[in-house]
Amino acid sequence: MRRTISLWLGFVVVAAWVGWANAQETAAGRPADRGPDPAERAARVFDREHPFIEQAVRVGERLTYSVRYGPIGAGTATIAVEGIEVVAGDSCYHVVTTAESNGFVSTFFYVRDRVESYMRVADLRPRRFEKYLLEGNYQNETVVEFDPRAHLASYSDGRISEVLPGTHDVLSAFFDVRSRDLQVGDEVLLDCHVDRENYPLKTTVLRRERIEVPVGEFDCLAVEPILRTPGLFKHEGSLTIWFTADERKLPVKMSSKLPIGSISVVLVGVEGRPEWEGEQ
């Protein structure tokens, strides 16, 4: 129960993509890229498939969410694009998510989590992933250095894992999907590296609908991410995320129904977008 609650309080983006822990299945290997200049070709494909990067990954953007467990207000979470920093020679977006339980929930389960990703400006592939968890009596700090050229993930405890070409961490995967030109019926397939394992992530665009949240009413695309692991989300629950159906792909709402109850996450604040004032 502790892990289930913490994953969702820690979502706002993170648990939506990570929340399927203790997995067995790993992603199937893919054929190596062929041709005289695979890096250049990959860059052209990335630009074509991700036309909304400048809108979806906006430096200075800060999104604030309210998290509810059934009828109970459980806490708040944020997603922020803090800036651009150089990591191992690559210019990277620095993305930070935080989650904290409110006063009521903290009396029986205290949460203060922070998860960060440094993902390359050129293709949103991760260079560094940091996780700092304080959940009740549980504490964990993990730093992972990704080498996208050698296809390796090096952990702060000295262990090294092999990753597939083009692998994402959970935050970079979220922004990869967010920067695409999504249409109803589309399926986005990505490889993710989570806790020393490689997993295939499939995101399906289910439908288009109008969604009202505290910051406004929006035309949205409802998408469903599925990380193929047994456990919490294998035949036991589902997650839906509503992105605005424009170039920004703002995640305005997330909802899950689980055997243990339902969890909802709604957008309550937007900062760092000059155009936002014109919509209010």
C-alpha positions in Angstrom: 0.0 0.0 0.0 2.9 2.4 0.9 4.4 1.9 -2.6 1.1 2.4 -4.4 0.3 5.7 -2.7 3.8 7.0 -3.1 3.9 6.2 -6.8 0.8 8.2 -7.4 1.6 11.1 -5.1 5.0 11.1 -6.9 3.4 10.9 -10.3 2.3 13.8 -11.5 4.2 12.8 -14.5 6.6 10.3 -13.0 4.2 7.7 -11.6 2.1 7.9 -14.7 5.0 6.5 -16.6 6.8 4.7 -13.9 4.1 3.5 -11.6 4.4 -0.1 -12.8 7.2 -1.3 -10.6 8.7 -4.8 -9.9 8.6 -5.9 -13.5 9.5 -9.1 -15.3 9.2 -8.4 -19.0 12.0 -6.5 -20.7 11.9 -4.8 -24.1 12.7 -6.9 -27.1 15.9 -5.9 -28.8 15.7 -3.9 -32.0 17.9 -4.2 -35.1 20.9 -1.9 -35.2 20.6 1.2 -37.3 22.1 0.7 -40.7 23.5 3.2 -43.2 26.5 5.5 -43.5 25.2 8.2 -41.2 22.6 6.9 -38.7 23.0 9.8 -36.3 22.1 12.3 -39.1 19.2 10.2 -40.3 17.9 9.8 -36.8 18.0 13.5 -36.2 15.9 14.1 -39.4 13.3 11.5 -38.3 13.2 13.1 -34.8 12.5 16.5 -36.2 9.8 15.2 -38.5 8.0 13.2 -35.8 8.3 15.9 -33.0 7.2 19.2 -34.6 6.0 20.7 -31.3 9.2 20.5 -29.1 9.5 24.3 -28.7 5.9 24.5 -27.5 5.8 21.3 -25.4 9.2 21.8 -23.7 9.1 25.4 -22.7 11.9 26.7 -20.5 10.3 28.4 -17.5 7.0 26.4 -17.6 5.8 25.3 -14.2 2.6 23.3 -13.9 1.0 22.7 -10.5 -1.5 19.9 -9.8 -3.8 18.8 -7.1 -3.8 15.1 -6.3 -6.9 13.3 -4.9 -7.3 9.7 -3.7 -11.0 9.1 -4.2 -12.8 11.9 -2.3 -9.7 12.8 -0.2 -7.3 15.6 -1.1 -3.9 13.8 -0.9 -1.3 16.5 -1.9 0.2 18.6 -4.6 2.8 18.0 -7.4 4.6 20.1 -9.9 6.3 19.7 -13.2 8.9 22.4 -14.2 11.3 23.0 -17.1 14.0 24.7 -15.1 16.4 25.6 -17.9 19.1 24.3 -20.2 22.3 23.0 -18.8 25.3 21.2 -20.3 25.7 17.6 -19.2 28.7 15.5 -20.6 29.0 17.9 -23.5 25.3 17.9 -24.5 22.9 20.8 -24.0 20.0 19.4 -22.0 16.6 20.5 -20.8 16.5 20.3 -17.0 13.1 19.0 -15.9 12.1 18.7 -12.3 9.0 17.1 -10.7 8.1 17.3 -7.1 5.3 15.7 -5.0 4.3 16.3 -1.4 1.5 15.0 0.7 -0.8 17.5 2.4 -1.2 17.9 6.2 -4.0 15.3 6.6 -2.3 12.6 4.6 1.1 13.4 6.1 -0.2 12.4 9.5 -0.1 8.7 8.4 2.0 8.8 5.3 4.5 11.6 4.7 5.8 12.2 1.2 8.4 14.6 -0.1 9.7 13.4 -3.5 11.8 15.1 -6.2 12.6 13.6 -9.6 14.8 15.2 -12.2 15.8 14.5 -15.8 18.4 16.1 -18.0 17.4 15.3 -21.5 19.2 16.4 -24.7 17.8 19.4 -26.5 18.6 17.7 -29.8 16.4 14.6 -29.3 15.1 14.5 -25.7 17.2 11.5 -24.9 18.3 11.4 -21.2 21.8 12.1 -20.1 21.1 12.1 -16.3 18.2 11.0 -14.1 18.0 11.8 -10.4 15.4 10.5 -7.9 15.1 11.6 -4.3 12.4 10.0 -2.3 11.2 10.5 1.3 8.1 8.5 1.9 7.2 7.7 5.5 10.3 5.9 6.9 11.6 5.1 3.4 14.3 7.1 1.8 16.0 6.6 -1.5 18.5 8.6 -3.6 19.4 7.4 -7.1 21.4 9.1 -9.8 21.7 7.5 -13.3 24.1 8.7 -15.9 23.0 7.7 -19.4 25.4 7.3 -22.3 23.2 7.3 -25.4 26.2 6.6 -27.7 27.5 3.5 -25.8 23.9 2.5 -24.8 24.7 2.3 -21.1 23.1 3.5 -17.8 25.6 4.0 -14.9 24.1 4.1 -11.4 25.5 6.0 -8.4 26.3 2.7 -6.7 28.7 1.8 -9.4 26.5 -0.7 -11.3 26.1 -0.4 -15.0 23.1 -1.6 -17.1 22.9 -1.9 -20.9 20.1 0.0 -22.5 18.5 -0.1 -26.0 19.3 2.5 -28.6 17.0 5.5 -28.2 16.1 4.6 -24.6 14.2 7.1 -22.4 13.9 7.6 -18.7 10.3 8.2 -17.5 10.4 12.0 -17.7 12.0 12.2 -21.1 9.5 9.6 -22.4 6.7 11.9 -21.2 8.0 14.9 -23.0 8.8 12.8 -26.1 5.1 11.9 -26.4 4.0 15.4 -25.5 6.1 17.0 -28.4 4.5 14.8 -31.1 1.6 15.6 -33.5 -0.8 13.1 -31.9 -4.0 12.0 -33.6 -6.8 9.8 -32.4 -5.9 6.2 -33.0 -2.1 6.8 -33.0 0.2 4.5 -31.0 3.6 5.7 -29.8 6.1 2.9 -29.0 9.1 3.8 -26.8 11.8 1.9 -24.9 12.2 3.0 -21.2 14.8 2.2 -18.6 13.4 2.0 -15.1 15.2 0.7 -12.0 17.9 -1.2 -13.9 15.4 -2.8 -16.4 14.3 -2.0 -19.9 10.6 -1.9 -20.7 8.5 -1.2 -23.8 6.1 1.7 -23.3 3.0 1.9 -25.6 0.9 5.1 -25.5 -2.4 5.0 -27.4 -4.5 8.1 -28.3 -8.0 7.0 -27.4 -10.3 9.9 -28.2 -10.8 13.6 -28.3 -13.0 15.3 -25.7 -13.6 18.5 -23.9 -12.2 18.6 -20.3 -12.8 21.2 -17.6 -10.3 21.7 -14.8 -9.7 24.6 -12.3 -7.6 26.6 -14.8 -10.1 26.4 -17.6 -11.9 24.3 -20.2 -9.9 22.7 -23.1 -10.2 20.5 -26.1 -8.1 17.5 -25.3 -6.7 14.2 -26.5 -7.2 11.3 -24.1 -4.1 9.0 -24.1 -3.4 5.7 -22.3 0.2 4.8 -21.5 0.9 1.1 -20.8 4.2 -0.1 -19.5 4.3 -3.8 -20.1 5.0 -5.3 -16.7 3.1 -7.5 -14.4 2.0 -6.1 -11.1 0.0 -2.9 -10.4 -1.2 -2.1 -13.9 -1.3 -5.4 -15.6 -5.0 -6.3 -16.0 -5.7 -4.5 -12.7 -6.1 -0.8 -13.5 -5.9 1.8 -16.2 -4.5 5.3 -16.5 -5.7 8.1 -18.8 -4.0 11.4 -19.4 -5.7 14.3 -21.1 -3.3 16.6 -23.2 -4.6 19.8 -24.7 -5.2 19.2 -28.4 -2.8 22.0 -29.5 0.9 22.4 -29.9 1.5 22.8 -26.2 0.0 19.4 -25.2 -0.5 20.6 -21.7 -1.3 17.6 -19.4 -4.4 19.0 -17.7 -5.8 15.9 -16.1 -4.8 12.3 -15.2 -7.1 9.7 -13.8 -6.7 6.0 -12.8 -9.1 3.4 -11.5 -7.4 0.7 -9.4 -8.6 -2.2 -7.2 -7.6 -0.1 -4.2 -9.6 3.0 -5.4 -9.3 5.9 -7.8 -6.7 8.6 -8.2 -7.2 11.9 -10.0 -4.6 14.6 -10.8 -5.8 18.0 -12.1 -4.0 21.1 -13.3 -4.6 24.0 -10.9 -1.8 26.4 -11.9 0.3 27.4 -14.9 3.4 29.7 -14.9 6.0 30.6 -17.4 3.7 30.8 -20.5 3.2 34.4 -21.7 0.3 33.5 -23.9 -1.6 32.0 -20.9 -2.9 35.3 -19.7 -4.9 35.7 -22.9 -6.8 32.5 -22.3 -8.0 33.4 -18.8 
